[in-house]
């Protein structure tokens, strides 16, 4: 193996190791919470030394940010945001709300460990929760601005854009939390039926 090939192999091995550490960290945080998980436990579970952990993530804040970056990449967040912006330009309220509700519910089902991690961070008042909140602000602002524009055009009632966004996000979030994370069988409906119902409930309340 020449030096260039060896360097490429080493770099890819490092990327794989970094990914493994992130996956292990997510799993442990989701089971034990942040207060019950140490970097040594993450290192032991990943089969590496703590020095390797800090080689990839110099601080715990770097680890938390990397977990969010990793999750965003896994879920294709950037492509999804581009899709939402295109729908917003079309001013198709139902299509936009449906895309958001469907994606949220699917997210609860696709990665239960990450959702448990989020719940732990909120309950513990952990720094991870604050980082997550700061990263969610642009998305919340995007939706508020969309609602305000539609109100200016006379398409939606003049209620608080922020509260409308809370209503939009709360229904699929609560449904996803109870059905996907807690496993409660409360309604005999499919996820698609739930999305349609939530969107219609919201639109019936805010359309003029």
PyMOL commands that place a pseudoatom at each C-alpha (Angstrom):
pseudoatom trace, name=CA, resn=UNK, resi=1, chain=A, elem=C, hetatm=0, pos=[0.000, 0.000, 0.000]
pseudoatom trace, name=CA, resn=UNK, resi=2, chain=A, elem=C, hetatm=0, pos=[1.568, 3.346, -1.042]
pseudoatom trace, name=CA, resn=UNK, resi=3, chain=A, elem=C, hetatm=0, pos=[1.683, 6.327, 1.345]
pseudoatom trace, name=CA, resn=UNK, resi=4, chain=A, elem=C, hetatm=0, pos=[-1.342, 8.036, -0.240]
pseudoatom trace, name=CA, resn=UNK, resi=5, chain=A, elem=C, hetatm=0, pos=[-3.443, 4.885, 0.040]
pseudoatom trace, name=CA, resn=UNK, resi=6, chain=A, elem=C, hetatm=0, pos=[-2.265, 4.339, 3.606]
pseudoatom trace, name=CA, resn=UNK, resi=7, chain=A, elem=C, hetatm=0, pos=[-3.217, 7.909, 4.518]
pseudoatom trace, name=CA, resn=UNK, resi=8, chain=A, elem=C, hetatm=0, pos=[-6.669, 7.477, 2.956]
pseudoatom trace, name=CA, resn=UNK, resi=9, chain=A, elem=C, hetatm=0, pos=[-7.174, 4.213, 4.845]
pseudoatom trace, name=CA, resn=UNK, resi=10, chain=A, elem=C, hetatm=0, pos=[-6.186, 5.847, 8.123]
pseudoatom trace, name=CA, resn=UNK, resi=11, chain=A, elem=C, hetatm=0, pos=[-8.480, 8.818, 7.506]
pseudoatom trace, name=CA, resn=UNK, resi=12, chain=A, elem=C, hetatm=0, pos=[-11.458, 6.592, 6.707]
pseudoatom trace, name=CA, resn=UNK, resi=13, chain=A, elem=C, hetatm=0, pos=[-10.732, 4.454, 9.759]
pseudoatom trace, name=CA, resn=UNK, resi=14, chain=A, elem=C, hetatm=0, pos=[-10.781, 7.633, 11.852]
pseudoatom trace, name=CA, resn=UNK, resi=15, chain=A, elem=C, hetatm=0, pos=[-14.125, 8.684, 10.388]
pseudoatom trace, name=CA, resn=UNK, resi=16, chain=A, elem=C, hetatm=0, pos=[-15.565, 5.242, 11.084]
pseudoatom trace, name=CA, resn=UNK, resi=17, chain=A, elem=C, hetatm=0, pos=[-14.272, 5.388, 14.653]
pseudoatom trace, name=CA, resn=UNK, resi=18, chain=A, elem=C, hetatm=0, pos=[-15.790, 8.825, 15.161]
pseudoatom trace, name=CA, resn=UNK, resi=19, chain=A, elem=C, hetatm=0, pos=[-19.135, 7.563, 13.896]
pseudoatom trace, name=CA, resn=UNK, resi=20, chain=A, elem=C, hetatm=0, pos=[-18.938, 4.553, 16.194]
pseudoatom trace, name=CA, resn=UNK, resi=21, chain=A, elem=C, hetatm=0, pos=[-18.258, 6.743, 19.221]
pseudoatom trace, name=CA, resn=UNK, resi=22, chain=A, elem=C, hetatm=0, pos=[-21.248, 8.938, 18.386]
pseudoatom trace, name=CA, resn=UNK, resi=23, chain=A, elem=C, hetatm=0, pos=[-23.545, 5.947, 18.004]
pseudoatom trace, name=CA, resn=UNK, resi=24, chain=A, elem=C, hetatm=0, pos=[-22.369, 4.492, 21.312]
pseudoatom trace, name=CA, resn=UNK, resi=25, chain=A, elem=C, hetatm=0, pos=[-22.762, 7.848, 23.061]
pseudoatom trace, name=CA, resn=UNK, resi=26, chain=A, elem=C, hetatm=0, pos=[-26.328, 8.233, 21.768]
pseudoatom trace, name=CA, resn=UNK, resi=27, chain=A, elem=C, hetatm=0, pos=[-27.206, 4.735, 22.933]
pseudoatom trace, name=CA, resn=UNK, resi=28, chain=A, elem=C, hetatm=0, pos=[-25.753, 5.215, 26.415]
pseudoatom trace, name=CA, resn=UNK, resi=29, chain=A, elem=C, hetatm=0, pos=[-27.237, 8.687, 26.907]
pseudoatom trace, name=CA, resn=UNK, resi=30, chain=A, elem=C, hetatm=0, pos=[-30.623, 7.332, 25.822]
pseudoatom trace, name=CA, resn=UNK, resi=31, chain=A, elem=C, hetatm=0, pos=[-30.480, 4.549, 28.429]
pseudoatom trace, name=CA, resn=UNK, resi=32, chain=A, elem=C, hetatm=0, pos=[-28.719, 6.190, 31.370]
pseudoatom trace, name=CA, resn=UNK, resi=33, chain=A, elem=C, hetatm=0, pos=[-29.216, 9.886, 30.794]
pseudoatom trace, name=CA, resn=UNK, resi=34, chain=A, elem=C, hetatm=0, pos=[-26.439, 12.446, 30.756]
pseudoatom trace, name=CA, resn=UNK, resi=35, chain=A, elem=C, hetatm=0, pos=[-25.906, 12.464, 34.493]
pseudoatom trace, name=CA, resn=UNK, resi=36, chain=A, elem=C, hetatm=0, pos=[-25.483, 8.682, 34.496]
pseudoatom trace, name=CA, resn=UNK, resi=37, chain=A, elem=C, hetatm=0, pos=[-23.048, 8.450, 31.598]
pseudoatom trace, name=CA, resn=UNK, resi=38, chain=A, elem=C, hetatm=0, pos=[-19.322, 9.235, 31.696]
pseudoatom trace, name=CA, resn=UNK, resi=39, chain=A, elem=C, hetatm=0, pos=[-16.782, 9.520, 28.906]
pseudoatom trace, name=CA, resn=UNK, resi=40, chain=A, elem=C, hetatm=0, pos=[-15.054, 6.461, 30.371]
pseudoatom trace, name=CA, resn=UNK, resi=41, chain=A, elem=C, hetatm=0, pos=[-18.246, 4.447, 29.982]
pseudoatom trace, name=CA, resn=UNK, resi=42, chain=A, elem=C, hetatm=0, pos=[-18.560, 5.639, 26.395]
pseudoatom trace, name=CA, resn=UNK, resi=43, chain=A, elem=C, hetatm=0, pos=[-14.939, 4.711, 25.755]
pseudoatom trace, name=CA, resn=UNK, resi=44, chain=A, elem=C, hetatm=0, pos=[-15.354, 1.250, 27.324]
pseudoatom trace, name=CA, resn=UNK, resi=45, chain=A, elem=C, hetatm=0, pos=[-18.509, 0.530, 25.326]
pseudoatom trace, name=CA, resn=UNK, resi=46, chain=A, elem=C, hetatm=0, pos=[-16.814, 1.671, 22.113]
pseudoatom trace, name=CA, resn=UNK, resi=47, chain=A, elem=C, hetatm=0, pos=[-13.710, -0.378, 22.878]
pseudoatom trace, name=CA, resn=UNK, resi=48, chain=A, elem=C, hetatm=0, pos=[-11.356, 2.602, 22.913]
pseudoatom trace, name=CA, resn=UNK, resi=49, chain=A, elem=C, hetatm=0, pos=[-9.498, 4.692, 25.467]
pseudoatom trace, name=CA, resn=UNK, resi=50, chain=A, elem=C, hetatm=0, pos=[-10.749, 7.996, 26.848]
pseudoatom trace, name=CA, resn=UNK, resi=51, chain=A, elem=C, hetatm=0, pos=[-7.800, 9.594, 25.051]
pseudoatom trace, name=CA, resn=UNK, resi=52, chain=A, elem=C, hetatm=0, pos=[-9.339, 8.500, 21.742]
pseudoatom trace, name=CA, resn=UNK, resi=53, chain=A, elem=C, hetatm=0, pos=[-12.654, 10.064, 22.756]
pseudoatom trace, name=CA, resn=UNK, resi=54, chain=A, elem=C, hetatm=0, pos=[-10.988, 13.405, 23.449]
pseudoatom trace, name=CA, resn=UNK, resi=55, chain=A, elem=C, hetatm=0, pos=[-8.916, 13.138, 20.291]
pseudoatom trace, name=CA, resn=UNK, resi=56, chain=A, elem=C, hetatm=0, pos=[-12.155, 13.235, 18.310]
pseudoatom trace, name=CA, resn=UNK, resi=57, chain=A, elem=C, hetatm=0, pos=[-14.075, 15.520, 20.689]
pseudoatom trace, name=CA, resn=UNK, resi=58, chain=A, elem=C, hetatm=0, pos=[-11.886, 17.927, 22.650]
pseudoatom trace, name=CA, resn=UNK, resi=59, chain=A, elem=C, hetatm=0, pos=[-14.725, 18.899, 25.003]
pseudoatom trace, name=CA, resn=UNK, resi=60, chain=A, elem=C, hetatm=0, pos=[-18.103, 17.516, 26.009]
pseudoatom trace, name=CA, resn=UNK, resi=61, chain=A, elem=C, hetatm=0, pos=[-19.667, 20.445, 24.176]
pseudoatom trace, name=CA, resn=UNK, resi=62, chain=A, elem=C, hetatm=0, pos=[-17.940, 19.247, 20.999]
pseudoatom trace, name=CA, resn=UNK, resi=63, chain=A, elem=C, hetatm=0, pos=[-19.409, 15.789, 21.570]
pseudoatom trace, name=CA, resn=UNK, resi=64, chain=A, elem=C, hetatm=0, pos=[-22.918, 17.169, 22.053]
pseudoatom trace, name=CA, resn=UNK, resi=65, chain=A, elem=C, hetatm=0, pos=[-22.660, 19.330, 18.926]
pseudoatom trace, name=CA, resn=UNK, resi=66, chain=A, elem=C, hetatm=0, pos=[-21.324, 16.361, 16.958]
pseudoatom trace, name=CA, resn=UNK, resi=67, chain=A, elem=C, hetatm=0, pos=[-24.281, 14.212, 18.052]
pseudoatom trace, name=CA, resn=UNK, resi=68, chain=A, elem=C, hetatm=0, pos=[-26.675, 16.831, 16.694]
pseudoatom trace, name=CA, resn=UNK, resi=69, chain=A, elem=C, hetatm=0, pos=[-24.691, 17.170, 13.461]
pseudoatom trace, name=CA, resn=UNK, resi=70, chain=A, elem=C, hetatm=0, pos=[-24.639, 13.387, 13.076]
pseudoatom trace, name=CA, resn=UNK, resi=71, chain=A, elem=C, hetatm=0, pos=[-28.367, 13.106, 13.641]
pseudoatom trace, name=CA, resn=UNK, resi=72, chain=A, elem=C, hetatm=0, pos=[-29.111, 15.944, 11.214]
pseudoatom trace, name=CA, resn=UNK, resi=73, chain=A, elem=C, hetatm=0, pos=[-27.033, 14.212, 8.560]
pseudoatom trace, name=CA, resn=UNK, resi=74, chain=A, elem=C, hetatm=0, pos=[-28.658, 10.846, 9.184]
pseudoatom trace, name=CA, resn=UNK, resi=75, chain=A, elem=C, hetatm=0, pos=[-32.127, 12.353, 8.831]
pseudoatom trace, name=CA, resn=UNK, resi=76, chain=A, elem=C, hetatm=0, pos=[-31.237, 14.455, 5.787]
pseudoatom trace, name=CA, resn=UNK, resi=77, chain=A, elem=C, hetatm=0, pos=[-32.191, 17.648, 7.588]
pseudoatom trace, name=CA, resn=UNK, resi=78, chain=A, elem=C, hetatm=0, pos=[-30.636, 20.060, 5.094]
pseudoatom trace, name=CA, resn=UNK, resi=79, chain=A, elem=C, hetatm=0, pos=[-32.424, 18.503, 2.120]
pseudoatom trace, name=CA, resn=UNK, resi=80, chain=A, elem=C, hetatm=0, pos=[-35.669, 18.526, 4.084]
pseudoatom trace, name=CA, resn=UNK, resi=81, chain=A, elem=C, hetatm=0, pos=[-35.299, 22.228, 4.856]
pseudoatom trace, name=CA, resn=UNK, resi=82, chain=A, elem=C, hetatm=0, pos=[-34.767, 22.940, 1.168]
pseudoatom trace, name=CA, resn=UNK, resi=83, chain=A, elem=C, hetatm=0, pos=[-37.970, 21.039, 0.445]
pseudoatom trace, name=CA, resn=UNK, resi=84, chain=A, elem=C, hetatm=0, pos=[-39.859, 23.059, 3.051]
pseudoatom trace, name=CA, resn=UNK, resi=85, chain=A, elem=C, hetatm=0, pos=[-38.585, 26.355, 1.645]
pseudoatom trace, name=CA, resn=UNK, resi=86, chain=A, elem=C, hetatm=0, pos=[-39.761, 25.357, -1.833]
pseudoatom trace, name=CA, resn=UNK, resi=87, chain=A, elem=C, hetatm=0, pos=[-43.216, 24.489, -0.477]
pseudoatom trace, name=CA, resn=UNK, resi=88, chain=A, elem=C, hetatm=0, pos=[-43.305, 27.771, 1.447]
pseudoatom trace, name=CA, resn=UNK, resi=89, chain=A, elem=C, hetatm=0, pos=[-42.613, 29.678, -1.763]
pseudoatom trace, name=CA, resn=UNK, resi=90, chain=A, elem=C, hetatm=0, pos=[-45.628, 27.945, -3.305]
pseudoatom trace, name=CA, resn=UNK, resi=91, chain=A, elem=C, hetatm=0, pos=[-47.722, 29.173, -0.351]
pseudoatom trace, name=CA, resn=UNK, resi=92, chain=A, elem=C, hetatm=0, pos=[-49.333, 25.756, -0.017]
pseudoatom trace, name=CA, resn=UNK, resi=93, chain=A, elem=C, hetatm=0, pos=[-50.289, 25.731, 3.670]
pseudoatom trace, name=CA, resn=UNK, resi=94, chain=A, elem=C, hetatm=0, pos=[-51.648, 22.209, 3.742]
pseudoatom trace, name=CA, resn=UNK, resi=95, chain=A, elem=C, hetatm=0, pos=[-48.675, 20.721, 1.915]
pseudoatom trace, name=CA, resn=UNK, resi=96, chain=A, elem=C, hetatm=0, pos=[-46.218, 22.501, 4.201]
pseudoatom trace, name=CA, resn=UNK, resi=97, chain=A, elem=C, hetatm=0, pos=[-47.969, 21.509, 7.424]
pseudoatom trace, name=CA, resn=UNK, resi=98, chain=A, elem=C, hetatm=0, pos=[-48.378, 17.942, 6.198]
pseudoatom trace, name=CA, resn=UNK, resi=99, chain=A, elem=C, hetatm=0, pos=[-44.668, 17.658, 5.350]
pseudoatom trace, name=CA, resn=UNK, resi=100, chain=A, elem=C, hetatm=0, pos=[-43.726, 18.871, 8.815]
pseudoatom trace, name=CA, resn=UNK, resi=101, chain=A, elem=C, hetatm=0, pos=[-46.157, 16.635, 10.719]
pseudoatom trace, name=CA, resn=UNK, resi=102, chain=A, elem=C, hetatm=0, pos=[-45.248, 13.549, 8.696]
pseudoatom trace, name=CA, resn=UNK, resi=103, chain=A, elem=C, hetatm=0, pos=[-41.529, 14.120, 9.149]
pseudoatom trace, name=CA, resn=UNK, resi=104, chain=A, elem=C, hetatm=0, pos=[-41.873, 14.628, 12.905]
pseudoatom trace, name=CA, resn=UNK, resi=105, chain=A, elem=C, hetatm=0, pos=[-43.864, 11.436, 13.428]
pseudoatom trace, name=CA, resn=UNK, resi=106, chain=A, elem=C, hetatm=0, pos=[-41.497, 9.445, 11.219]
pseudoatom trace, name=CA, resn=UNK, resi=107, chain=A, elem=C, hetatm=0, pos=[-38.576, 10.811, 13.233]
pseudoatom trace, name=CA, resn=UNK, resi=108, chain=A, elem=C, hetatm=0, pos=[-39.971, 9.411, 16.473]
pseudoatom trace, name=CA, resn=UNK, resi=109, chain=A, elem=C, hetatm=0, pos=[-40.318, 5.982, 14.920]
pseudoatom trace, name=CA, resn=UNK, resi=110, chain=A, elem=C, hetatm=0, pos=[-36.983, 5.961, 13.093]
pseudoatom trace, name=CA, resn=UNK, resi=111, chain=A, elem=C, hetatm=0, pos=[-34.718, 6.819, 16.016]
pseudoatom trace, name=CA, resn=UNK, resi=112, chain=A, elem=C, hetatm=0, pos=[-36.192, 6.054, 19.403]
pseudoatom trace, name=CA, resn=UNK, resi=113, chain=A, elem=C, hetatm=0, pos=[-32.763, 6.237, 21.075]
pseudoatom trace, name=CA, resn=UNK, resi=114, chain=A, elem=C, hetatm=0, pos=[-32.262, 9.840, 19.999]
pseudoatom trace, name=CA, resn=UNK, resi=115, chain=A, elem=C, hetatm=0, pos=[-35.749, 10.790, 21.158]
pseudoatom trace, name=CA, resn=UNK, resi=116, chain=A, elem=C, hetatm=0, pos=[-35.057, 9.220, 24.553]
pseudoatom trace, name=CA, resn=UNK, resi=117, chain=A, elem=C, hetatm=0, pos=[-31.799, 11.175, 24.687]
pseudoatom trace, name=CA, resn=UNK, resi=118, chain=A, elem=C, hetatm=0, pos=[-33.706, 14.411, 24.049]
pseudoatom trace, name=CA, resn=UNK, resi=119, chain=A, elem=C, hetatm=0, pos=[-36.182, 13.557, 26.811]
pseudoatom trace, name=CA, resn=UNK, resi=120, chain=A, elem=C, hetatm=0, pos=[-33.387, 12.855, 29.287]
pseudoatom trace, name=CA, resn=UNK, resi=121, chain=A, elem=C, hetatm=0, pos=[-31.610, 16.106, 28.449]
pseudoatom trace, name=CA, resn=UNK, resi=122, chain=A, elem=C, hetatm=0, pos=[-34.797, 18.109, 29.031]
pseudoatom trace, name=CA, resn=UNK, resi=123, chain=A, elem=C, hetatm=0, pos=[-35.660, 16.359, 32.295]
pseudoatom trace, name=CA, resn=UNK, resi=124, chain=A, elem=C, hetatm=0, pos=[-32.124, 16.820, 33.615]
pseudoatom trace, name=CA, resn=UNK, resi=125, chain=A, elem=C, hetatm=0, pos=[-31.918, 20.432, 32.470]
pseudoatom trace, name=CA, resn=UNK, resi=126, chain=A, elem=C, hetatm=0, pos=[-28.750, 19.400, 30.702]
pseudoatom trace, name=CA, resn=UNK, resi=127, chain=A, elem=C, hetatm=0, pos=[-26.602, 21.577, 28.476]
pseudoatom trace, name=CA, resn=UNK, resi=128, chain=A, elem=C, hetatm=0, pos=[-27.455, 19.339, 25.508]
pseudoatom trace, name=CA, resn=UNK, resi=129, chain=A, elem=C, hetatm=0, pos=[-31.055, 20.511, 25.737]
pseudoatom trace, name=CA, resn=UNK, resi=130, chain=A, elem=C, hetatm=0, pos=[-29.958, 24.152, 25.543]
pseudoatom trace, name=CA, resn=UNK, resi=131, chain=A, elem=C, hetatm=0, pos=[-27.779, 23.448, 22.500]
pseudoatom trace, name=CA, resn=UNK, resi=132, chain=A, elem=C, hetatm=0, pos=[-30.673, 21.634, 20.832]
pseudoatom trace, name=CA, resn=UNK, resi=133, chain=A, elem=C, hetatm=0, pos=[-33.003, 24.533, 21.608]
pseudoatom trace, name=CA, resn=UNK, resi=134, chain=A, elem=C, hetatm=0, pos=[-30.619, 27.091, 20.109]
pseudoatom trace, name=CA, resn=UNK, resi=135, chain=A, elem=C, hetatm=0, pos=[-30.351, 25.021, 16.940]
pseudoatom trace, name=CA, resn=UNK, resi=136, chain=A, elem=C, hetatm=0, pos=[-34.131, 24.757, 16.664]
pseudoatom trace, name=CA, resn=UNK, resi=137, chain=A, elem=C, hetatm=0, pos=[-34.638, 28.538, 16.783]
pseudoatom trace, name=CA, resn=UNK, resi=138, chain=A, elem=C, hetatm=0, pos=[-34.019, 29.152, 13.039]
pseudoatom trace, name=CA, resn=UNK, resi=139, chain=A, elem=C, hetatm=0, pos=[-36.637, 26.514, 12.149]
pseudoatom trace, name=CA, resn=UNK, resi=140, chain=A, elem=C, hetatm=0, pos=[-39.144, 28.086, 14.533]
pseudoatom trace, name=CA, resn=UNK, resi=141, chain=A, elem=C, hetatm=0, pos=[-38.386, 31.535, 13.079]
pseudoatom trace, name=CA, resn=UNK, resi=142, chain=A, elem=C, hetatm=0, pos=[-38.838, 30.191, 9.531]
pseudoatom trace, name=CA, resn=UNK, resi=143, chain=A, elem=C, hetatm=0, pos=[-42.322, 28.918, 10.395]
pseudoatom trace, name=CA, resn=UNK, resi=144, chain=A, elem=C, hetatm=0, pos=[-43.304, 32.101, 12.248]
pseudoatom trace, name=CA, resn=UNK, resi=145, chain=A, elem=C, hetatm=0, pos=[-42.245, 34.225, 9.286]
pseudoatom trace, name=CA, resn=UNK, resi=146, chain=A, elem=C, hetatm=0, pos=[-44.242, 32.004, 6.934]
pseudoatom trace, name=CA, resn=UNK, resi=147, chain=A, elem=C, hetatm=0, pos=[-47.359, 32.280, 9.089]
pseudoatom trace, name=CA, resn=UNK, resi=148, chain=A, elem=C, hetatm=0, pos=[-46.967, 36.068, 9.305]
pseudoatom trace, name=CA, resn=UNK, resi=149, chain=A, elem=C, hetatm=0, pos=[-46.651, 36.377, 5.520]
pseudoatom trace, name=CA, resn=UNK, resi=150, chain=A, elem=C, hetatm=0, pos=[-49.772, 34.300, 4.988]
pseudoatom trace, name=CA, resn=UNK, resi=151, chain=A, elem=C, hetatm=0, pos=[-51.627, 36.427, 7.528]
pseudoatom trace, name=CA, resn=UNK, resi=152, chain=A, elem=C, hetatm=0, pos=[-50.603, 39.592, 5.693]
pseudoatom trace, name=CA, resn=UNK, resi=153, chain=A, elem=C, hetatm=0, pos=[-52.107, 38.133, 2.517]
pseudoatom trace, name=CA, resn=UNK, resi=154, chain=A, elem=C, hetatm=0, pos=[-55.362, 37.427, 4.290]
pseudoatom trace, name=CA, resn=UNK, resi=155, chain=A, elem=C, hetatm=0, pos=[-55.081, 33.641, 4.103]
pseudoatom trace, name=CA, resn=UNK, resi=156, chain=A, elem=C, hetatm=0, pos=[-54.800, 32.945, 7.833]
pseudoatom trace, name=CA, resn=UNK, resi=157, chain=A, elem=C, hetatm=0, pos=[-56.363, 34.402, 10.958]
pseudoatom trace, name=CA, resn=UNK, resi=158, chain=A, elem=C, hetatm=0, pos=[-54.394, 37.043, 12.833]
pseudoatom trace, name=CA, resn=UNK, resi=159, chain=A, elem=C, hetatm=0, pos=[-53.430, 34.941, 15.813]
pseudoatom trace, name=CA, resn=UNK, resi=160, chain=A, elem=C, hetatm=0, pos=[-49.951, 34.813, 17.302]
pseudoatom trace, name=CA, resn=UNK, resi=161, chain=A, elem=C, hetatm=0, pos=[-47.668, 33.174, 14.705]
pseudoatom trace, name=CA, resn=UNK, resi=162, chain=A, elem=C, hetatm=0, pos=[-45.633, 31.682, 17.527]
pseudoatom trace, name=CA, resn=UNK, resi=163, chain=A, elem=C, hetatm=0, pos=[-48.690, 30.027, 19.080]
pseudoatom trace, name=CA, resn=UNK, resi=164, chain=A, elem=C, hetatm=0, pos=[-49.818, 28.703, 15.698]
pseudoatom trace, name=CA, resn=UNK, resi=165, chain=A, elem=C, hetatm=0, pos=[-46.394, 27.137, 15.268]
pseudoatom trace, name=CA, resn=UNK, resi=166, chain=A, elem=C, hetatm=0, pos=[-46.686, 25.592, 18.736]
pseudoatom trace, name=CA, resn=UNK, resi=167, chain=A, elem=C, hetatm=0, pos=[-50.022, 24.078, 17.723]
pseudoatom trace, name=CA, resn=UNK, resi=168, chain=A, elem=C, hetatm=0, pos=[-48.530, 22.773, 14.468]
pseudoatom trace, name=CA, resn=UNK, resi=169, chain=A, elem=C, hetatm=0, pos=[-45.599, 21.108, 16.207]
pseudoatom trace, name=CA, resn=UNK, resi=170, chain=A, elem=C, hetatm=0, pos=[-47.332, 19.973, 19.382]
pseudoatom trace, name=CA, resn=UNK, resi=171, chain=A, elem=C, hetatm=0, pos=[-49.864, 17.583, 17.860]
pseudoatom trace, name=CA, resn=UNK, resi=172, chain=A, elem=C, hetatm=0, pos=[-47.400, 15.359, 15.953]
pseudoatom trace, name=CA, resn=UNK, resi=173, chain=A, elem=C, hetatm=0, pos=[-44.853, 15.664, 18.781]
pseudoatom trace, name=CA, resn=UNK, resi=174, chain=A, elem=C, hetatm=0, pos=[-47.329, 14.437, 21.400]
pseudoatom trace, name=CA, resn=UNK, resi=175, chain=A, elem=C, hetatm=0, pos=[-48.585, 11.684, 19.101]
pseudoatom trace, name=CA, resn=UNK, resi=176, chain=A, elem=C, hetatm=0, pos=[-45.050, 10.558, 18.279]
pseudoatom trace, name=CA, resn=UNK, resi=177, chain=A, elem=C, hetatm=0, pos=[-43.976, 10.650, 21.909]
pseudoatom trace, name=CA, resn=UNK, resi=178, chain=A, elem=C, hetatm=0, pos=[-46.862, 8.526, 23.149]
pseudoatom trace, name=CA, resn=UNK, resi=179, chain=A, elem=C, hetatm=0, pos=[-47.109, 6.040, 20.284]
pseudoatom trace, name=CA, resn=UNK, resi=180, chain=A, elem=C, hetatm=0, pos=[-43.462, 5.619, 19.238]
pseudoatom trace, name=CA, resn=UNK, resi=181, chain=A, elem=C, hetatm=0, pos=[-41.494, 6.311, 22.388]
pseudoatom trace, name=CA, resn=UNK, resi=182, chain=A, elem=C, hetatm=0, pos=[-43.894, 5.134, 25.104]
pseudoatom trace, name=CA, resn=UNK, resi=183, chain=A, elem=C, hetatm=0, pos=[-45.624, 2.501, 22.973]
pseudoatom trace, name=CA, resn=UNK, resi=184, chain=A, elem=C, hetatm=0, pos=[-49.148, 3.518, 24.009]
pseudoatom trace, name=CA, resn=UNK, resi=185, chain=A, elem=C, hetatm=0, pos=[-51.897, 2.182, 21.756]
pseudoatom trace, name=CA, resn=UNK, resi=186, chain=A, elem=C, hetatm=0, pos=[-54.348, 5.031, 22.209]
pseudoatom trace, name=CA, resn=UNK, resi=187, chain=A, elem=C, hetatm=0, pos=[-55.905, 5.349, 18.768]
pseudoatom trace, name=CA, resn=UNK, resi=188, chain=A, elem=C, hetatm=0, pos=[-56.699, 2.877, 16.010]
pseudoatom trace, name=CA, resn=UNK, resi=189, chain=A, elem=C, hetatm=0, pos=[-55.338, 5.049, 13.228]
pseudoatom trace, name=CA, resn=UNK, resi=190, chain=A, elem=C, hetatm=0, pos=[-52.333, 4.950, 10.931]
pseudoatom trace, name=CA, resn=UNK, resi=191, chain=A, elem=C, hetatm=0, pos=[-49.634, 7.602, 11.016]
pseudoatom trace, name=CA, resn=UNK, resi=192, chain=A, elem=C, hetatm=0, pos=[-50.927, 8.909, 7.685]
pseudoatom trace, name=CA, resn=UNK, resi=193, chain=A, elem=C, hetatm=0, pos=[-54.427, 9.294, 9.131]
pseudoatom trace, name=CA, resn=UNK, resi=194, chain=A, elem=C, hetatm=0, pos=[-52.975, 11.077, 12.154]
pseudoatom trace, name=CA, resn=UNK, resi=195, chain=A, elem=C, hetatm=0, pos=[-51.078, 13.519, 9.931]
pseudoatom trace, name=CA, resn=UNK, resi=196, chain=A, elem=C, hetatm=0, pos=[-54.203, 14.291, 7.902]
pseudoatom trace, name=CA, resn=UNK, resi=197, chain=A, elem=C, hetatm=0, pos=[-56.277, 14.827, 11.047]
pseudoatom trace, name=CA, resn=UNK, resi=198, chain=A, elem=C, hetatm=0, pos=[-53.732, 17.120, 12.700]
pseudoatom trace, name=CA, resn=UNK, resi=199, chain=A, elem=C, hetatm=0, pos=[-53.338, 19.238, 9.583]
pseudoatom trace, name=CA, resn=UNK, resi=200, chain=A, elem=C, hetatm=0, pos=[-57.088, 19.587, 9.111]
pseudoatom trace, name=CA, resn=UNK, resi=201, chain=A, elem=C, hetatm=0, pos=[-57.649, 20.451, 12.775]
pseudoatom trace, name=CA, resn=UNK, resi=202, chain=A, elem=C, hetatm=0, pos=[-55.080, 23.224, 12.534]
pseudoatom trace, name=CA, resn=UNK, resi=203, chain=A, elem=C, hetatm=0, pos=[-56.234, 24.584, 9.178]
pseudoatom trace, name=CA, resn=UNK, resi=204, chain=A, elem=C, hetatm=0, pos=[-59.891, 24.575, 10.242]
pseudoatom trace, name=CA, resn=UNK, resi=205, chain=A, elem=C, hetatm=0, pos=[-58.913, 26.767, 13.136]
pseudoatom trace, name=CA, resn=UNK, resi=206, chain=A, elem=C, hetatm=0, pos=[-56.676, 29.304, 11.389]
pseudoatom trace, name=CA, resn=UNK, resi=207, chain=A, elem=C, hetatm=0, pos=[-57.950, 29.627, 7.824]
pseudoatom trace, name=CA, resn=UNK, resi=208, chain=A, elem=C, hetatm=0, pos=[-60.131, 32.574, 7.005]
for i in range(1, 208): cmd.bond("trace and resi %d" % i, "trace and resi %d" % (i + 1))
show_as sticks, trace
zoom trace
